[in-house]
């Protein structure tokens, strides 16, 4: 289904949010009769959660209208008909889904699981379609009717706000992606690669020499992401596309992230910038490994230490006192609980122990844009010019004043990074050369890579020594234990408003592999992100 094909767009986010804002409230209201002041008994209306009978009746009517292709009627049984009707219309018209049969399962309170069996037909070709979803019944805030709690995933579990369904000739020919050694990479074998393989197909399908097929797919109208194929009606011809990935490293990354919810990891080869592995374990399917924008916590101290050294403020063996607390422009910063102060600490020691206050106290010696200049000019971050081969975030280290200037030195405030960014930071720190990460060779489409100055040899020597100390006797020693060879690491934890625990960050290197990971709401760096990185480094790429 080419981009120009007719496709309905699901209603705007504002409508969705407004419609769902008040659920969970119990309202006790009355409808007062109009009249000439004589009054009358208020008419009672239903309140509270829907009854079992209401759940059964609403789902029965909704499913019946959906099966018949009566989009407007089916939408009228939802709490957001304006958003539901276009998608239900597209289901029959743009996606060409017919002979719909919906079988409800056993209700769990107000939630009813169900199975859809249908047929997708296009240009004389038909294929059966079967999937499972669920629907929840809620009380309408104004109508007080029992209604379907509308969300696109009711129609299909792969749908999100802003998505629709289409059937037709695929927007891009299929590709057979292979790793650096020619091993085929599939979504079944490597589930985390699903969104990335879709993007590679979208961008390089034609260049790889394939021929489009016919398929049912999710079209992501809201963000313009590559279509997500759901069902193939007519096979196209796949073109072969070589990537920089390593099947062994990818397998290790997939296994590692499955141990921790909402986690992501990236591994790169520092000598070339080639991405060896990228994996995510997330409910939303988002490629946070490449596109995440979160504060990196103390892993940022790699870049901060480089800034202090390159600006002649201190050195690895120079002073960096670790005090119990430090204040900057009215905000007090603390260390992690249990970290003993050391007024005579060097930068190397404070780095290895992850002392926040040692870095905060140097804020006075820096210019407002010192950290930004280091990030952009030497580490290649924050200029929006990376050409990795698929959509990616380049990191952001804005020049700020006030407390955020100090917070940035310890990876908080307005600093944003992804695991890809931090893996690149580690690679630059250990080699001195910024090599923009790539997941497909630059020569495939003549992309021009981002460039940066890199680091002086003396800075590299000091950063490697500090990261090695962290990995062997500092905060990362337990996680990195057992990894032989040339190793280095940095732990991190980033506090997030509304979370009970911090985000766990960790980055490290071993030989010619650098990796970085995040696990959201998972605690300290060694609690979750550390084991993920160690597992990937253990494979050796």
N, C-alpha and C positions, 0 to 999 in steps of 0.2 A: 504494500500500500504506500504509494509515493506520497511525499510530503504535501502535494497539492490535492490529495484525495479529500473528499468531504468527511469531516469528523466533527461530532458535537463536543463542546467543551463543558465540563462540569461546572456548576455555579460557583460564584466567588467565595473566597474564604470568609469574608465578612458575614455573609449570610449564614454560613455554616456555624460560625462561632456564636453569632447572635442567637441562632435557634437553639443551640445546645447549652447556652450559658447557665440556665437555672435548674437543670435537672438535679434531683436529689432533694429538692425542697418540697415540703408538704404544705400545700395551700388550702386553707379552709375558707371558701368564698361563697357568696350568695348572689343570685341574680334577682334584682329587685324589679318588680313589675312596674311598667309605666302606667299612669292613670291620673285621674283628677284628684289626687291627694287622698283617695280613700284607702290606698295601700292594699296590701294583700300579703299572704304568707310567702316568705322568700322561697324560691325554688332551689332545693338542695342539688348540688352537683357532685360528681364523683371526685374524690381526692385520694392522695396517697398512691402507692405503687399499684400497677394494674393487677387485677386478680388473675388466677389461673385461667378462668373462662375467657377473660378479655384477651389474654395472651394467645390462646388457641384461636379465637375468632378473628383477631387482627391478622395473625400470620396466615390463616386460611384464606382470607379475602385478598391479602397482598400477594400471596403465591398464585392464587387463581388468576388474578389480573395480569401478573407477570407472565404466566404460562401462555395466556391468550395474546400477548403482545400489546395489551392495552396500557400503554405507558402512563397516560394521564390518570387513569383510574388507579393503577398501582401506586403512582406518586402521591395520590390523595390520601393514602393510608400511611404516609410518612410524616415526620415532623418538619420536613423541608422539601416540599413538593417542587419548588423552583429549582433546586439542585438535582433532585431525583429524576424528574421527567426527562431532561436531555440525555442523561446517561442510559435510562431505560429505553428511550427511543433509539439511541445509537446501538444498543444491544441487538435490536431486531433489524434495524435498517442498515447501519454502517458495518456492523460485525456479521450480519447475515446469519444470525443464530435462530434456528427454528426448531419445531417439535420439542419444545421445552417441557420437561417433567421435573417437578420439584418434590422431593420426599423429605418431610420433616423428621427429625430425630426426637429423642426424649428431651423435653424442656428441663433446663436447670434454672429454676426461678423464672426470671423474665427473659432468659436467653434460650433461643431454640437453634440447635445445629440443623443443617439440612444438606442434602445432596442434590446436585443438578445434573441431569442427563439431557443432552440436546444434540442437535446436528448443525454443523457449520457447512453451508453450501455456497460455492462461488464459481461462476463460469463453468457450470457443468460438473464440478468436482465437489464431493461431500465427504466429510469425516465426522465420526462421533466425538462428542465433547463431554467430559465428565469431571466434576470437581466438587469440593465441599466448602461450605461457608457457614456463617451463623448470623442470626438477627436478634436484636434485643428490643423489647417492647417497653415504652416509657409512657408517662402521663403527659399529655400536651399542656403547656403552661396556660394557654388562653382558651383552648377548646375543651380541655379536660378529658379528651378522648384518649383511648389507648392507641398509640401510634408507633410505627417503626422508627427507631432511633437511626436516622439516616446517616450513612457514611458510604462512600464508594465501594468499600470492601464487602458490603452486603452483596453486591452484584457479582464480584469476583475477588478473592482474597488478595490478588496482586494489584488491585486498583487503589490509588491514593487520590487525595483531592487534586483536581486539575487533570486527571487522567480520563481517557475514554478508550473504547474498544473499536478496532477496525479490522476488516478482512479484505485482502487484495494482494496484488503483487508487492513483495517486500520492498521496503524503502532502500535496502542495500542488499547486494548478493551475500550469501553466507560465506563465512571464512572458516578454514581449518587452522586454528592458531596452534603453533608448536613452540616448544621451549628452545633454549639456546642449543640443545643437542638434538633437536628434531622430534622430541616426544610430544604427541598430541595432547593438548590441554582442553578439557571439556568441563562444562558446568557440573555434570554429574560427578566427575572425579574430584573437582576443585570448586565447590559451591561458591566460595568467596569471589571467584573470578567472574561470576555471572554478569554483574553490571559492567565490568571492564571489557569482557568479551563482546558485550552488546555495543559498547562504544567503539571498540576496534573494528567491529563489523561495519558500523555506521560510517566510520571515517575512511577505512581502507578496503572495504569489500570490493569496490570497483577496481581499485589499483591491484588487488590480489588476483584479478582475472576470473572472478566467479560470475555466475548467472543468477539473477533473482528467482526466487520461488514464489509460491502463494501461501500466505499464512494468516492466522488470527494473531493479533498482537495488541499489547497495551501501548497506546500512544501517550507520551508524557507531554501534553500540551503546555502545562504550567511552566516547566523549567527547560523544555527543549532537549531533554536527554534522549538518547537513542531509544528506539522502540524496543519493547521487551516481547519477544516471540512467545506465544502460548501453545499454538497448534499449527503443524505444517499440513497443508492440503496438497501441495504439489512441490516436490523437491526441486531446489535450484542446484546449481553446481558450485561447490565450495572452492574458493581460491585459497591457496596455502599462504599463511602469514607467519613469518618468523618473529618471535618476540625475544626479549632479553632474559625472560624468566628462567628459573631453574626448577624443574619439576620436583627435585628432592627438597629444595628449600621451601617451595610452595607447599608441599605436603606437610612438612614440619610446621610451617606457619598456620596452616588450616587446623592441624591437630591442637596446636598451642592455644589459639584464640577460643576454641570450643570450651576450654576450661573456665573461661571468665566472660560473663555477660558484658555486652556493650564494650567490646575490646577490639583493637585494630593494631596491626603491625606492618612494617615495611622493612625490607632488607635491600641494601644496594652494594655494588662493588666499588669501593673508593677509588681504585685505579682507573675506572672507566666511567663511573656514574650510572652504569646499567642497573636497573631494578631486577633483583633476583626473586623477590617474593612480595606479595601484598595480600593481606587477609583481613577480613572483618567478621565479627560475630555480633550482629545487631538485629534487633527486632524489625527495624525500619528498612533494612537492606541498603542503607546509605554507605557509600564508599568513603567513610571517615578517614581511612588510611591516607587517601590522597586529598580529600576535600574538607576534612575537619578543620575547625577554627576554634581552638581552645587554648587557654593559658597553659604553657608547658611546665610550670613549676620550676624546680631547681635544676632541671636539665638545661635551662637557659643559662646557668652559670658557666657553661662552656664558652658561650658567646660573651658573657659579661667578663669573664676572666681574660679573654682575648682583648677585650676593649681596654681593660686596666693595663695590661702589659703593653699593647700597641701605643697607648697614649702616655707611656712612661710614668704611670702612677705608682705601680708596684710590680713585683715579679713573683714567680712561683715561690722563691725563697725569701721574698720580702715580707714586710709586716702586713697582717690582715687580722687584727685582734677580734676574737670572738667574745662579744659581751652578752650579758643576759638579754638585753633589749637595745633597740636603737630607735631614735625619733627623727622624722623628717617632715617638716612643715605641718606639725600638729598630729601626725599619725605615728603611733608606736608599733614597731615591728618586733616580733618575737621569733625564737627558734623553736624547733620541735621539742616537745616535752622530753626531759631526760638528758638533753645535751648540755654537758658541763661547760661553763665559760672558760676561756683561755686568753688572757690579755696579751700573751706573748706569741700567739699562733702566727704561723706564716700563711700566705695565700694557699699554698699546697695543702696544709693541714686543714684550714677552714673549708676548702673545696672538698676534700676527701670526707670530712665530717658533715658536709652540707650545712654550714653555719650561715644563716641568713644575715645576721647583724654585721658580719665581717664585710659583706658586700654593700649593705645599706649605708654604712659609715663612709663609703667612698663616693656617695652621690654628690657631695659638695665639690669634689675634684673634677667632675665631669661637666661638659656642656649639655644643654638640653637635647642636642641631636647626636651626641657622641655614640650612643648605643645604636641609633638608627644608621649612622654612617658606617659603623663596623658591620652591621647586618647586611646592608645593601652593597657596600663597596668590596668587602672581603669575603662574605659568605653567600652573596648572590640572592639574598632574600628581599622580599617586599617590593619588588619592582614590576610585578605582574607581567613577566616576560618569559616564564618557563615554557618550554615546548616539549613536554614529556611524551606526547603521542595520544594521550587521553586527557580529559579535563582534570586539572589539579590546582591546588592553592599554593601560592608562593611564599606564604608566611607574611606576618605584618608586625613591624616593630616601630610604631609611630613615635615621633618626637613629641613628648609631653612634659609638662611641668607639674609642680605640686607633688602630692604623695604618689601619683602614678609613675613619676620619673624614678623614684626609689623602688617602687614595686616591680617595675620592669626588670631591674637587675636580678631579681629572684623569680622571674617568670610569672609574675602576676600583673595586675593592672590591665592595660590595654594590649599587651602582647598576645598574639595569636599564632599558633603553630599547628601543624598536622604531624603525624608520625613520619611522613615522607620528608617534611622539612627538617625534623630533628635527626633523621638518619643522614641527611645531606650535611647538616651541621657537623655531625660526628666525623663523616668522611672528609670534610674540609679540614677539620681540626687535626686529623691524623696524617693527612698527606700534604697540607698546605695549599692545595690546589682545589678551587671550586670547579667541579664537573657537574653540570646540570643533569639531574636524573632523567633517564629515558626508559621507556618500556618497549618501544620498537626503534630500530635503528634510524638515526637521523637521515641517512641517505635514502630511505624508502620514499620520502616525499620532499626532500630538500629542505627540511626545517633548519632554521638557524638557532643554535643553542644560546641560552643566556650566558653571559660571561661576567666574571668579577676578578678583582686583583689577586685574591687569595691572601695567604698569611706569610709573614717573614719566617725564615727557617728557625730563628730563635724562639719565636712564639710557638711554633709547632712543637719544638722540642719540649717546651715547658708544659704545654697542654697535654701532650702524650704522657709525660711523667706524672702529672696530676691525675689524669684519668686512670693510668696504670695503678697508682697508689689507691685510688678509690676502689678499683676492682680487686685488689689483693689484700688491703688492710683497712679500707674505709667502709662506707655504708653499703657498697655493692658486693663486698667480699663473700658473703654467704651465698648469694645468687650465682656469682661467677666461679665459685669453687668447683674444681674439677675440669675447668676449661684450660687446656694447655696452650702454649704458644704465646704470641704477642697479644695481650688483652688490655682493654681499658673500658671504663664505664662511668656513668653518672646517673644517680637516682633523682627522682623528683616526685613531689606531690603538690597538687594545685587545689586550693580551697575554692569551692563554688557555692554561691548563695543558694540555699534551699536544699542542699545535699547533706546527709548525715555524715558522710565521709568524703575525703578529698578524692580527686582524680589521681590515679596511680600512673606515673610516667617512668620510663627507663630507656636509656640509650647506651649502646656499647659497641665495641668492635672486637674482632678476633681475626688475625691474619688480614685477608683482603675482603672482609665482610663487615659492614656496619649496619646496625639495625636499631630501630626505635619503636616503642609501643606505648599505647595508652589503654587503660581500663577505667571506664568512668564509674565514679562512686564506689571505688574499690580499695581505698586506703593509701598507704605509703607505696613508694616505688617498688620496694622489694616484695610487696604483698601479692601483686598480680602482674603488672607490666614487666617486672624483672624476670620472672620465670618464663614469660613468653619470649622475650629477647634471648635469654640463655638457650632455650630450646632451638631457636632458629640458628644461633651462632654455632651450636653444637654440630649442625649438619655440614658446616664448612662451605655452603654455597654449591 
